[in-house]
Amino acid sequence: MTQLHWSAAARLLDRDLPDGYLDEMTDIVSAPRCVVESSIQSVVIFRLGLEWLALPTRIFQEVTERSRIHKLPHRLDGILSGLVNVRGELLLCVALDVLLGLSKSPEELREKDKASKERMLVCNREGDRLAFIVNEVHGVHRFHPRDQKDVPATVARAAATFTVGLVQWMDKTVGCLNDELLFYALNKRLA
């Protein structure tokens, strides 16, 4: 930094406090502490096709722009999309929609929608690192386990196998996926 930058930084830090600042900060520091329930669960909500799904926040490492998927020869089962480069590291990219048996939506056919909202999620569950493409990511959502509803017995799709409960978010029903079962199934199919 030049002398000019040092003097500008010094002037910024040495300026007088605004009126009422100390009183405002005193009120914030002396306010009673809010106790947060430790049983609150945190999930990342995302959309695959027409389905809104969620996985525990702890398994996510990164949400990034979709990158090019490099196809692998002789892999025709559909679960393995290929390899992706994430910050210089090659990761397996899986087709989560294929594993869950989700059908393609009409929205997926529109390039404008696809290009603007599609993201790649990078996960790490106990050393199992992989990536998958989703149509849209909402972000982190917290809920109390008592707000989670059971999966109806009438649901017969493959996604129901991996779903541990349903959570209401905005005006949508979100399926909370069992990350342990999901990664077990992925590892078994990729082996």
C-alpha positions in Angstrom: 0.0 0.0 0.0 1.1 3.5 -0.7 1.3 6.3 1.8 -1.9 7.7 0.3 -3.7 4.5 1.0 -2.4 4.3 4.6 -3.5 7.9 5.3 -7.0 7.3 3.8 -7.3 4.1 6.0 -6.2 6.0 9.1 -8.8 8.8 8.4 -11.5 6.2 8.0 -10.7 4.4 11.2 -10.1 7.5 13.3 -13.4 9.3 12.4 -16.0 10.1 15.1 -18.8 7.7 15.8 -22.2 8.6 14.5 -24.8 9.9 17.0 -26.5 7.2 18.9 -24.1 4.5 17.8 -22.8 3.6 21.3 -26.4 3.4 22.7 -27.5 1.2 19.8 -24.5 -1.2 20.3 -25.0 -1.3 24.0 -28.7 -2.3 23.5 -27.6 -5.1 21.1 -24.9 -6.4 23.5 -27.1 -6.3 26.6 -30.2 -7.8 24.9 -31.3 -11.2 26.4 -29.8 -14.1 24.6 -32.1 -16.2 22.4 -31.7 -19.9 22.9 -31.8 -21.8 19.6 -33.2 -25.4 19.8 -30.5 -27.8 19.0 -32.9 -30.2 17.2 -33.4 -27.8 14.3 -32.5 -29.4 11.1 -30.8 -27.7 8.1 -31.3 -28.8 4.5 -30.5 -27.5 1.1 -33.6 -27.4 -1.1 -33.2 -28.0 -4.9 -35.4 -28.9 -7.8 -35.0 -31.9 -10.1 -37.5 -31.9 -12.9 -40.8 -31.0 -11.3 -39.8 -32.3 -7.8 -38.5 -30.2 -5.0 -36.1 -32.2 -2.8 -33.8 -31.6 0.1 -30.6 -33.1 1.5 -28.8 -32.3 4.8 -26.7 -29.2 4.6 -23.7 -31.0 6.2 -23.0 -33.1 3.1 -22.7 -30.1 0.7 -19.4 -28.6 -0.1 -20.3 -26.2 -2.9 -23.0 -24.9 -5.2 -21.5 -23.9 -8.5 -22.3 -23.1 -12.1 -22.8 -26.1 -14.3 -19.6 -27.2 -15.9 -18.9 -29.5 -18.9 -19.6 -33.2 -18.2 -17.0 -35.5 -19.8 -18.8 -38.7 -20.8 -17.2 -42.1 -20.0 -17.3 -44.9 -22.6 -19.2 -48.1 -21.8 -21.3 -46.6 -19.1 -24.9 -47.0 -20.3 -26.9 -47.5 -17.1 -27.6 -43.8 -16.9 -26.6 -43.2 -13.3 -23.1 -42.0 -14.1 -23.3 -38.9 -16.3 -19.5 -38.6 -16.5 -16.6 -36.6 -14.9 -16.6 -32.9 -14.1 -13.7 -30.6 -13.3 -14.3 -28.8 -10.0 -11.4 -26.4 -9.2 -8.9 -28.8 -10.9 -10.2 -32.0 -9.3 -12.1 -34.6 -11.3 -15.3 -35.8 -9.7 -17.9 -38.3 -10.6 -21.1 -36.6 -11.8 -24.2 -38.6 -11.2 -27.7 -38.4 -12.6 -29.7 -38.1 -9.4 -33.0 -37.9 -11.4 -32.3 -41.3 -12.9 -31.6 -42.9 -9.6 -34.8 -41.4 -8.1 -36.8 -42.4 -11.2 -38.0 -38.8 -11.8 -39.5 -38.0 -15.2 -38.3 -35.1 -17.3 -40.4 -31.9 -17.1 -41.6 -29.8 -20.0 -39.6 -26.9 -18.3 -36.3 -28.8 -18.9 -36.8 -28.6 -22.6 -36.7 -24.8 -22.6 -33.1 -23.7 -23.0 -33.7 -20.2 -21.5 -34.9 -21.7 -18.2 -32.3 -24.4 -18.3 -29.4 -22.1 -18.8 -30.5 -19.5 -16.2 -31.2 -21.7 -13.2 -29.3 -25.0 -13.6 -26.5 -25.5 -11.0 -24.1 -28.2 -10.0 -24.0 -29.4 -6.4 -20.8 -30.9 -5.0 -21.3 -33.2 -2.0 -19.0 -35.0 0.4 -20.4 -37.6 2.7 -17.8 -39.3 4.8 -15.2 -39.0 2.0 -17.6 -40.0 -0.8 -17.3 -36.9 -3.1 -19.5 -36.5 -6.1 -21.4 -33.9 -8.1 -24.9 -33.7 -9.6 -26.8 -31.3 -11.7 -30.1 -29.8 -10.6 -32.6 -27.6 -12.4 -32.7 -25.0 -9.6 -31.4 -24.3 -6.1 -33.4 -22.5 -3.4 -30.7 -22.6 -0.7 -30.7 -23.5 3.0 -33.9 -24.1 4.9 -34.2 -24.9 8.6 -37.1 -26.7 10.2 -38.0 -28.5 13.4 -38.4 -32.3 13.1 -42.0 -32.1 14.4 -42.8 -30.1 11.2 -41.7 -33.0 9.0 -44.6 -35.1 7.7 -44.5 -38.8 6.9 -44.3 -40.0 3.4 -47.7 -41.3 2.2 -47.9 -45.1 1.8 -49.6 -44.6 -1.6 -46.4 -43.1 -3.1 -44.9 -45.8 -5.2 -42.2 -44.0 -7.1 -38.5 -44.8 -6.6 -38.0 -41.4 -5.0 -40.2 -42.5 -2.1 -37.6 -45.2 -1.3 -35.1 -42.5 -0.4 -37.5 -40.0 1.1 -37.7 -39.8 4.9 -40.3 -37.1 5.2 -42.0 -34.1 3.7 -41.6 -30.5 4.6 -43.7 -27.6 3.6 -41.7 -24.7 2.1 -43.5 -21.7 0.7 -46.4 -23.3 -1.2 -44.4 -26.4 -2.1 -44.0 -29.9 -0.6 -40.3 -30.8 -0.4 -39.1 -34.4 -0.1 -36.3 -34.8 2.4 -33.9 -37.5 1.2 -32.0 -39.9 3.3 -28.4 -39.1 2.5 -27.0 -42.3 3.9 -29.3 -44.5 1.8 -28.8 -42.3 -1.2 -25.0 -42.6 -1.1 -25.2 -46.3 -0.4 -27.4 -46.8 -3.5 -25.1 -44.6 -5.6 -22.0 -46.4 -4.5 -23.6 -49.8 -5.2 -24.7 -48.8 -8.7 -21.4 -47.2 -9.5 -19.3 -50.2 -8.4 
